[in-house]
Amino acid sequence: MLLQKKLLYLLPCFSPTRTTFISCAHGFLLTSLRFSHAASENPSPEHPFIVRYLIDSCGLSSDKAAKASEHLAHLKTLSNPDSVRHFLKHHGFTDGDIRTAVSLDPKLLCASVEKTLEPRMKILQDMGFSQAEIIQLISLTPNAFRRRYLQRKIEFWVPLLGSVEKLLKAIKMNRYLLTSALETVVVPNIALLRECGVSDRQIAQTLMSVPRLLTTNHNSVKTIVQRAEELGVPRGSGLFWQALKTTSCMSRNTIDAKFRFLKNLGWSEEQIASAIIKAPTILKLSEKNMRQSFEFVTKEVGCDQSYLARRPIILMFSLEHRLIPRNCVLKILKARGLREGGSDFYSALVLSEEKFLEKFIHLHEKRIPGLSEAYFAACSGNVPIQGKLEGDMLE
């Protein structure tokens, strides 16, 4: 409005085109305001030459390049990024490897080749890393590659995990592994788990199943341990590790909801407590899968709820690929009067596939032609096993 008033003030009072000019000025003002608003919503990159470099030379998308350029705003020339790219290519990095590394850590392009990258590269080589392993490590966690304490972090993790290969697998699961503070975070967390009776082997496996447990805030890990104890699984027991893996991905409210669900299925509080102590990971099952398996075992198989509470691991097996096919084989054998048909359901269920085939399938193939083919088809979900085995074979 102030600009419009100034425009009017500049017009001669006697001009015959005053009205027309006012209209044009008003239109110009509105257009300028709209343009200004649009520009504020879609600002152009502050450093277009950096964005263009990230797109053309590093292979980033326009969106990622614009975001990455924020970390490179201080660059006046592209000589250092060029040096970094040349260094990486000299050590076997493909364009795709460089694109991945720069996407994760744009500041890699600002690192000094002489003072940072070359010394770190030599450290990895001296530690026995192959070229392929070095490329994988830097592509996964370029930020760690720039850090001063790279060697110490690797020397801490490799003995715990057992090999460089396992370290790289762990980093795939948790990119913060080599950048997390050892003294204030990782070491206290490991010490707490050891106090709970968790072995170093289990701790190493935790990096695959619960990747960020060891690098999360120490107080948070204490809370996870407390929730595991509340499940009734005592510290030092072989299953406490399973309880920790369960509570690490579930809030107390979620756990309480699962307890209520199990109670609604028909288990008493004592049966729920017994089941959780024996198999704490059943709490991670979806309610749908748990209900379907629970109903199948109690209604179709004929096991009572107390049987299932004493053997809750049954709920962990696949309904379609384990429970149904094996139960139907038992029913077929029982209908033929064969001794194996009267086997305990749980005992048949927990057998390895090789042992189950040997005892329940191969032994009776001559008496029941097609038993093997029908079982495998049922395990694959290709045919209804009840119709195939119970119908066709009993005719």
C-alpha positions, -999 to +999 in steps of 0.1 A: +000+000+000+029+024+008+044+017-026+010+024-043+007+057-025+042+067-037+033+059-072+002+080-070+022+109-056+045+108-085+017+112-110+009+147-123-026+158-112-035+171-146-024+139-165-052+125-187-037+091-183-037+091-146-065+066-142-050+042-167-016+045-150-031+038-116-047+006-130-014-005-145+006+004-114-019-016-093-015-046-115+022-043-115+022-041-077+001-072-073+023-091-098+054-081-079+039-092-046+029-126-060+063-131-075+079-122-042+057-146-023+064-174-048+101-168-045+100-170-008+082-204-010+106-218-037+139-202-030+167-208-055+198-224-042+222-200-025+251-218-040+240-229-075+275-239-086+278-263-057+244-278-065+253-282-102+286-299-091+268-323-069+244-332-097+269-334-126+300-347-109+287-367-079+255-380-094+231-367-067+195-359-076+185-323-076+167-325-043+196-343-025+221-319-041+202-289-028+201-304+007+237-314+006+248-280-006+238-266+028+268-284+043+292-270+016+282-233+017+316-222+028+333-236-003+346-209-027+361-233-052+357-269-062+393-279-060+390-298-028+359-318-038+377-327-070+407-339-050+385-360-028+367-376-058+401-382-075+414-398-043+384-421-040+385-432-076+422-439-073+413-464-045+387-482-066+355-463-058+329-463-086+307-434-094+279-451-075+301-456-044+310-419-044+274-409-049+264-431-019+291-417+003+285-380-005+247-385-001+253-397+035+281-373+043+285-342+020+312-330+043+334-357+030+341-334+000+356-309+024+380-333+040+417-328+035+431-356+013+466-353+027+458-347+064+426-368+068+418-393+040+452-406+032+461-413+069+427-430+075+431-451+043+465-463+055+451-472+089+425-495+073+451-510+050+475-517+079+446-533+098+442-558+071+411-544+053+408-554+017+401-528-009+365-541-012+360-539+026+374-504+027+351-493-001+321-509+017+331-493+051+334-458+037+303-461+016+283-472+047+297-447+072+318-420+055+313-398+086+333-423+106+360-424+080+367-388+087+369-392+125+402-392+145+392-423+165+384-446+136+412-471+145+402-473+182+366-478+174+374-506+149+398-522+174+370-522+200+342-537+178+361-564+157+371-586+187+336-584+201+319-592+168+346-617+157+356-604+122+357-574+099+329-591+078+306-591+108+315-555+116+304-545+082+272-564+086+266-547+119+273-512+104+247-520+077+222-524+105+235-494+125+254-466+108+262-450+141+283-479+153+317-462+146+306-428+156+289-435+190+309-426+221+326-457+236+333-444+271+299-427+279+275-449+259+287-482+244+309-495+273+283-487+300+256-504+280+277-535+274+286-536+311+250-535+321+241-563+298+269-584+312+256-577+347+223-592+335+240-624+324+240-617+287+271-633+271+294-615+247+281-638+219+246-627+226+257-591+228+273-595+193+241-610+180+221-581+195+238-558+170+219-577+143+185-582+160+184-550+179+210-529+161+208-497+182+205-511+216+242-507+224+245-472+210+213-457+225+212-436+256+223-455+287+193-445+308+171-458+280+189-492+282+183-492+319+146-488+312+146-517+288+163-539+313+137-529+339+108-538+316+124-571+309+126-579+346+089-569+349+081-597+325+092-621+352+123-633+334+151-633+360+185-618+353+211-645+345+186-669+330+191-680+294+160-663+283+167-629+297+184-619+265+151-628+246+132-607+271+156-577+264+151-581+227+114-580+232+112-550+255+137-530+234+111-526+207+080-524+228+067-497+252+052-506+286+018-496+272+022-520+243+033-548+266+003-542+288-020-543+258-006-577+248-012-591+283-048-580+281-051-596+247-038-629+259-062-628+288-091-622+264-079-653+245-087-673+276-053-676+295-053-669+332-028-645+347-007-675+359-007-691+324+003-658+308+032-654+333+043-690+326+041-685+289+061-652+289+088-666+311+093-696+287+090-675+255+091-637+260+093-631+223+057-642+217+047-607+228+061-594+195+037-615+175+008-597+159-026-602+175-040-615+143-013-642+140-015-651+176-052-655+176-052-676+145-025-700+159-041-701+193-075-710+179-060-736+155-041-754+183-069-754+208-098-762+183-083-781+154-054-799+171-074-803+203-048-791+228-061-773+258-050-738+269-028-751+297-009-773+271-002-742+250+007-721+280+034-747+289+047-747+253+042-712+241+069-716+215+042-733+194+028-698+187+061-687+171+058-712+142+041-703+110+005-714+109+004-720+071+038-735+067+043-755+099+013-759+121-013-769+095+008-792+073+024-811+102-009-815+120-026-829+089+002-854+084-003-866+120-040-870+113-034-890+082-010-913+099-033-917+129-062-925+105-041-953+089-034-967+124+003-959+123+021-954+155+036-920+145+001-906+141-002-906+179+029-885+184+027-855+206+020-824+185+047-802+201+073-830+197+065-833+160+064-795+156+098-787+170+116-813+149+139-799+121+125-803+086+150-831+079+141-850+110+103-846+104+106-858+069+126-888+080+103-899+108+068-889+094+071-888+056+098-909+041+091-939+064+055-941+051+057-931+015+053-967+002+021-972+023+008-937+015+018-928-021+020-891-027+024-882+009+057-864+003+045-844-027+013-833-009+032-823+022+056-801+002+028-786-018+010-777+014+041-762+030+043-740-001+007-730+002-001-743-033-028-768-024-051-773+006-034-800+025-066-812+042-083-818+009-052-834-006-041-856+023-072-863+042-095-866+012-076-881-017-053-904+003-079-919+025-102-930-003 
